[in-house]
Amino acid sequence: MIAMSATPVMTHLQDLWIMGSLLGFAHLKDKAMFEEMCREVSRAQAKDRRAERESSEGRLRGLLAGEESSAQDESTAMRPVLQRWVPFLREVFGKNVIRRTLDSLDHCGKKIFGLLPYQEQVMLLELREWEKVRLAKITDELAHSPTHNTIAGAGKVSKNFMSPTTSVRRPGRPCMTYTRRKRSVQSGVPRRPCATIGNFYIEFRRGLLHPHMNPSAGSETWCKPSSLQEWKGEKCSTKLDILAQIVAHHLSADNALPLNVDDDGMTLRPVESQSNAAVASKEPDRIIIFSAFPSSNAAIVDVLNLYGIKALELHGKISPAKRKSVLNEFRSSTHDTGSRVLILSLVGMVGLNLACANIMIIADTLWSALEDEQLRGRIYRYPQQKVVLFYRLVARGTPDVFLNNIAFDKGNLHKAFVGMDEQSR
């Protein structure tokens, strides 16, 4: 029997145990031990949730202000549980695990895949003053409104939880205002979800692309600028404009030099790279933009249009037929036909081969190191023939700065199991 998994460890120890039990490992047939582990995990998770609720306001302020020391607490109840059970599971699996990665070697000591090393540019961006003021206001509103009508989840803007002043703009349509709210079955009173750091953070994080993308922005909602000159005016956002400039730069010529940002956090400059030698390929450069919030795609599409760039979208709300059409157009695009830019949401992260693209701009950082690896693996995979370039857009003084650390902390379970982190063992 063979058990195969692209991501054997995410957040549940039970997944590993059950997998090993199905494979017939004797030590994992002990039901009492399995139940003991489950109880320890449940107690630790409950304790961590309780601690999060009790310290929510202080942690929220630190999280939204970009202060890692107050927002990220390393001493969780779950950590000792992992330190006890992961080494045990790792020992049980022992030599029964075959792990293949991009760095795996063949019997001659050569890499199986032979991919060229990828490049990564972390762009530390300085937000404009009006963005800082608006985000500070959002922070204050969120921190002082425990019953704030938050929108949980990154997939869409829910009409059920819209305030009367929430407007959403769709491409080619005017700004739309929703007034419907979900009501309690018993009282008929609008139901407000319980405030959590995750929900608060989602609302704030959406505003990092452009403050008007925040659902609590009230009347200050996104509307397409009439011209590039208007866009460059008082309501221009750093992250969104830098994103468009990077796309325009790489569409102008294949194998263009990578870009980095000057100390001012707003001015782009080319970077000489030793590994930037052009790779012989008939395929043009293609670009993927990762946007965690599909409802923000309208702003990305609008600003790219101002730069004369057409972009395709792939998210969970399109039909299977439309999804196939989008992928076909993107994969077959050339300098003259089709669109060489694809905006990708979480729906396209797993199981999708996009090795036809060689540049990825990560506008929204993921919570999990494993999800981040999955995302990058959409283009950094066989049969990629070109040098792959990743851009990370990071806004200074915001949660962007340390979110990568949180993501890699969430990867400790995976690292401990596969033996990559000695301390975690």
C-alpha positions in Angstrom: 0.0 0.0 0.0 1.2 3.5 -0.8 -0.1 6.7 0.8 0.6 9.9 -1.2 0.2 13.5 -0.1 1.5 16.7 -1.4 1.1 18.3 2.0 1.2 15.5 4.6 1.4 18.0 7.5 -0.7 21.1 7.9 -2.3 21.7 11.3 -3.7 18.3 12.4 -1.6 15.6 14.1 -4.6 13.3 13.6 -4.0 13.3 9.8 -0.6 11.7 10.2 -1.8 9.2 12.7 -4.7 8.0 10.6 -2.5 7.8 7.5 0.0 5.7 9.3 -2.8 3.5 10.8 -4.1 2.8 7.3 -0.6 1.8 6.2 -0.6 -0.8 9.0 2.0 0.7 11.5 1.6 -1.2 14.7 2.3 1.6 17.0 -0.6 3.6 15.5 -3.2 0.9 16.2 -3.3 1.9 19.8 -6.7 3.6 20.1 -6.2 4.7 23.7 -3.0 6.5 22.7 -4.7 8.1 19.8 -7.5 9.4 22.0 -4.9 10.7 24.5 -3.2 12.7 21.8 -6.5 14.0 20.5 -7.5 15.2 24.1 -4.1 17.0 24.5 -4.5 18.7 21.2 -8.1 19.8 22.0 -7.2 21.1 25.4 -4.2 23.0 24.0 -6.3 24.5 21.2 -9.0 25.5 23.6 -6.5 27.1 25.9 -4.9 29.1 23.1 -8.3 30.3 21.9 -9.2 31.4 25.4 -5.8 33.2 25.8 -6.4 34.9 22.4 -9.8 36.2 23.5 -8.5 37.5 26.8 -5.6 39.4 25.1 -7.4 40.2 21.9 -7.5 44.0 22.2 -3.8 44.4 23.0 -2.7 41.8 20.4 -5.0 43.4 17.8 -3.5 46.8 18.3 0.0 45.4 18.0 -1.0 43.4 14.9 -2.6 46.3 13.1 0.2 48.6 14.0 2.8 46.2 12.7 4.5 45.6 16.1 5.7 42.0 16.0 6.6 41.8 19.7 3.1 42.4 20.8 1.3 40.7 18.0 3.1 37.4 17.9 3.3 35.2 21.0 5.6 32.2 20.7 4.6 30.6 24.0 1.4 28.8 23.0 -0.1 25.8 24.7 0.0 23.9 21.4 3.8 24.1 21.2 4.7 21.5 23.9 2.0 19.1 22.5 3.7 19.3 19.1 7.1 18.8 20.7 5.8 15.6 22.3 3.9 13.9 19.5 5.6 15.0 16.3 9.0 13.3 17.2 7.0 10.1 18.1 5.2 10.1 14.8 8.4 10.8 12.9 10.0 7.8 14.6 7.1 5.6 13.8 7.1 6.5 10.1 10.9 6.1 10.1 12.1 4.7 6.8 8.7 4.3 5.4 8.5 7.8 4.1 9.8 8.9 0.7 9.9 12.6 0.4 10.4 14.2 -3.0 11.1 17.9 -3.3 12.5 20.2 -6.0 15.9 19.6 -4.3 15.7 15.8 -4.4 18.7 14.1 -6.1 18.8 11.0 -8.3 21.2 8.1 -7.9 24.0 10.1 -9.5 23.6 13.0 -7.0 22.0 15.3 -9.6 18.7 17.1 -9.0 15.8 15.2 -10.4 14.0 18.3 -11.7 17.0 20.4 -12.7 15.2 23.7 -12.2 17.3 26.9 -12.2 17.5 28.7 -8.9 14.6 31.2 -8.5 15.0 34.8 -7.6 13.1 36.7 -5.0 12.7 40.5 -4.5 11.1 41.7 -1.2 9.8 45.2 -1.9 9.7 47.2 1.3 7.2 49.9 0.4 6.4 53.2 2.1 2.7 54.0 2.1 1.6 57.5 1.2 0.6 59.8 4.0 -3.1 59.7 3.2 -3.0 55.9 3.3 -1.4 56.0 6.7 -4.0 58.3 8.0 -6.8 56.2 6.6 -5.4 53.0 7.9 -4.8 54.5 11.3 -8.5 55.4 11.4 -9.5 51.9 10.4 -7.2 50.5 13.1 -8.9 52.8 15.7 -12.4 51.9 14.5 -11.7 48.2 14.6 -9.9 48.2 18.0 -12.8 50.1 19.7 -15.7 48.2 18.1 -16.0 44.7 19.6 -19.3 44.3 17.8 -18.0 45.6 14.6 -19.7 44.1 11.6 -16.7 42.2 10.4 -16.5 40.1 7.3 -14.9 36.8 7.9 -13.1 34.9 5.1 -11.0 36.0 2.2 -13.1 34.6 -0.7 -15.7 37.3 -1.2 -17.6 40.2 0.2 -20.7 38.7 1.8 -24.0 40.6 1.2 -25.3 39.1 4.4 -22.9 41.2 6.5 -22.9 44.5 4.6 -23.6 47.7 6.4 -25.9 50.2 4.7 -23.0 52.3 3.5 -20.9 49.4 2.1 -20.4 49.7 -1.7 -18.8 47.3 -4.1 -17.7 48.1 -7.6 -17.5 45.5 -10.3 -15.7 46.0 -13.6 -17.9 47.7 -16.1 -20.6 48.5 -13.5 -21.3 51.5 -11.3 -20.6 51.4 -7.6 -23.3 49.2 -5.9 -24.6 49.6 -2.4 -25.9 46.7 -0.3 -28.3 47.2 2.7 -29.2 43.6 3.6 -28.1 42.2 6.9 -28.6 38.7 8.3 -31.1 38.7 11.2 -31.4 36.6 14.2 -34.1 33.9 13.9 -35.5 34.7 17.4 -35.2 38.4 17.7 -35.2 39.8 14.2 -32.3 42.0 15.1 -29.3 42.3 12.7 -26.8 39.7 13.9 -23.2 40.8 14.3 -20.5 38.2 14.2 -18.2 37.8 17.2 -15.2 40.0 16.8 -11.9 38.1 16.5 -8.3 39.0 15.6 -8.6 37.1 12.4 -11.7 39.0 11.2 -10.3 42.3 12.3 -7.0 41.6 10.5 -8.8 40.5 7.3 -10.6 43.9 7.2 -7.4 45.8 7.8 -5.3 43.7 5.4 -7.7 44.4 2.5 -7.0 48.1 3.0 -3.3 47.6 2.5 -3.7 47.2 -1.3 -5.8 50.4 -1.3 -7.6 51.9 1.8 -10.8 52.1 -0.3 -10.9 48.3 -0.6 -11.6 48.0 3.1 -15.2 47.0 3.6 -15.6 49.5 6.5 -14.5 52.4 4.4 -18.0 53.8 4.3 -18.6 56.2 1.4 -14.9 56.1 0.5 -15.2 53.0 -1.8 -13.3 52.1 -4.8 -14.2 53.7 -8.1 -12.1 53.5 -11.2 -9.9 56.6 -11.9 -10.7 58.2 -15.3 -7.0 58.5 -16.3 -3.5 57.6 -15.3 -3.0 61.3 -14.3 -6.0 61.2 -12.0 -4.7 57.9 -10.5 -1.3 59.4 -9.8 -3.0 62.2 -7.8 -4.1 62.3 -4.2 -5.7 58.9 -3.9 -2.9 56.8 -5.4 -1.8 53.9 -3.2 1.8 52.8 -3.1 1.3 49.0 -3.2 -1.2 49.0 -6.0 0.8 51.4 -8.2 4.1 49.6 -7.6 2.4 46.4 -8.6 1.2 47.9 -11.9 4.7 49.3 -12.6 6.3 45.9 -12.1 3.9 44.3 -14.5 4.4 47.0 -17.1 8.2 46.6 -16.8 8.2 42.9 -17.4 5.7 43.0 -20.2 7.8 45.6 -22.1 10.6 43.0 -22.8 11.2 39.4 -22.1 14.0 38.6 -19.5 13.9 42.2 -18.2 16.1 42.9 -15.2 14.5 42.4 -11.8 13.3 45.5 -10.0 13.9 46.6 -6.4 12.7 49.7 -4.5 14.9 52.5 -3.3 15.2 53.5 0.3 12.2 55.9 -0.1 10.0 52.9 -0.6 8.3 54.3 -3.7 10.9 54.5 -6.5 11.7 51.4 -8.5 15.1 50.6 -10.0 16.5 47.7 -12.0 18.8 45.3 -10.2 21.8 43.7 -11.9 21.7 40.0 -11.2 24.3 37.4 -11.9 21.7 34.7 -12.6 19.6 36.9 -14.9 21.2 35.5 -18.1 18.5 35.0 -20.7 17.3 31.4 -21.1 16.6 30.2 -24.6 12.9 29.8 -24.8 10.2 30.5 -27.4 7.7 31.3 -24.6 7.2 34.9 -23.6 7.3 36.1 -20.0 4.0 35.6 -18.3 3.0 37.1 -15.0 0.8 35.9 -12.1 -0.5 38.3 -9.5 -1.6 36.7 -6.3 -4.5 38.4 -4.6 -6.0 36.8 -1.5 -9.2 38.8 -1.8 -11.0 38.4 -5.2 -13.2 41.4 -4.3 -10.1 43.5 -4.6 -9.4 42.3 -8.2 -11.5 45.2 -9.6 -9.0 47.7 -8.3 -6.1 45.7 -9.7 -7.8 45.3 -13.1 -8.7 49.0 -13.3 -5.2 50.3 -12.5 -3.6 47.8 -14.9 -6.0 49.1 -17.6 -4.7 52.6 -16.9 -1.2 51.3 -17.8 -2.6 49.7 -21.0 -2.5 46.2 -19.6 -5.3 43.5 -19.8 -5.5 40.9 -17.0 -7.4 37.7 -16.6 -8.9 36.5 -13.4 -9.1 33.1 -11.8 -11.1 32.7 -8.6 -13.8 30.5 -7.0 -16.8 32.2 -8.5 -16.2 31.5 -12.1 -17.7 28.5 -13.8 -15.7 25.4 -14.8 -16.1 26.3 -18.5 -14.9 29.9 -17.9 -12.0 28.6 -15.8 -10.9 26.4 -18.6 -11.2 29.3 -21.1 -9.1 31.6 -18.9 -6.3 29.1 -18.4 -6.2 28.3 -22.1 -6.0 32.0 -23.0 -3.2 32.6 -20.5 -1.2 29.6 -21.4 -1.4 30.3 -25.1 -0.9 34.1 -24.9 1.8 35.7 -26.9 3.2 39.2 -27.3 0.4 40.0 -29.8 -2.6 37.9 -28.7 -4.2 37.1 -25.4 -3.3 38.3 -21.9 0.0 37.5 -20.3 -1.2 38.5 -16.9 -3.3 36.3 -14.6 -4.8 37.4 -11.2 -4.9 34.3 -9.0 -6.8 33.8 -5.8 -6.6 31.0 -3.2 -8.7 28.7 -5.4 -5.8 28.3 -7.9 -3.1 27.4 -5.4 -3.2 23.6 -5.2 -3.0 21.2 -8.1 -2.6 23.8 -10.8 0.4 23.7 -13.2 1.2 27.2 -14.3 4.8 26.6 -15.3 4.0 28.6 -18.5 4.5 31.7 -16.3 7.8 32.7 -14.8 7.0 35.8 -12.8 4.8 36.0 -9.7 3.9 39.1 -7.7 2.6 38.3 -4.2 0.4 41.2 -3.2 -1.1 39.4 -0.2 1.1 37.2 2.1 -0.3 33.9 3.2 -0.7 32.8 6.8 0.9 29.4 6.3 4.4 28.6 5.1 3.1 25.5 3.4 0.4 27.5 1.6 3.1 29.9 0.5 5.2 27.0 -0.8 2.2 25.7 -2.6 1.6 29.1 -4.2 5.2 29.5 -5.4 5.1 25.9 -6.6 2.4 26.8 -9.2 5.2 28.3 -11.4 8.4 27.0 -9.9 7.9 23.4 -11.1 8.6 21.1 -13.9 8.6 21.8 -16.9 9.7 25.4 -16.1 12.5 26.3 -18.4 13.0 30.0 -17.5 14.4 31.8 -14.5 11.5 32.3 -12.0 11.2 35.6 -10.3 9.1 36.3 -7.2 8.1 39.7 -5.9 6.8 40.2 -2.4 5.0 43.6 -1.8 5.5 44.5 1.9 4.2 47.7 3.4 6.4 49.1 6.1 5.0 49.6 9.6 2.1 47.2 8.9 1.3 43.5 9.5 3.0 42.8 6.1 6.4 43.2 7.8 6.1 40.2 10.1 3.4 38.1 8.5 6.1 35.9 6.9 7.4 35.1 10.4 4.0 34.0 11.4 3.7 31.9 8.3 7.0 30.1 8.9 6.1 29.5 12.5 3.0 27.7 11.3 5.4 25.5 9.2 7.1 24.2 12.3 5.0 21.1 12.4 5.9 20.2 8.9 9.6 20.9 9.4 9.7 18.8 12.6 8.1 15.8 10.9 10.4 15.8 7.9 13.4 16.5 10.0 14.4 19.9 8.7 14.5 21.7 12.0 16.7 20.2 14.7 15.3 22.4 17.5 11.7 21.4 16.7 12.6 17.7 17.1 
